[in-house]
Amino acid sequence: MFERIGVICLLFGIQAVWDRSMLKSMSAKEVVGYILLMLPVAYLAVFFASGQDWPNYTDLLQFAFGKPANRIVNSLKLPG
C-alpha cells in the first residue's frame, strides 16, 4: 500500500511540476475546469492505493436498476 501511495505522490508531483507554468497563465475558470478534470483521477487513485476493486458502470447500473429489475423478474415467474 505504501508503495502505491508513493507512486501516486510521485505521479501527482511530476504532473504538478509539469503543469505549473501552464496553470499560472490560466484564467480562474480554466483552473476550476482543470481541477474538475483531476477529481476523477484523484478518486481512482484512492481506489488504487487502497487495493479495492475499481468501480465500473455495471456497479452503477446495478445500484440504480437492480431492485426494480428483480421485482419485474419475480413478478413474471410462474407460480409453482
Secondary structure, 3 states (H helix, E strand, C coil): CHHHHHHHHHHHHHHHHHHHHHHHCCCHHHHHHHHHHHHHHHHHHHHHHHCCCCCCHHHHHHHHHHHHHHHHHHHHCCCC
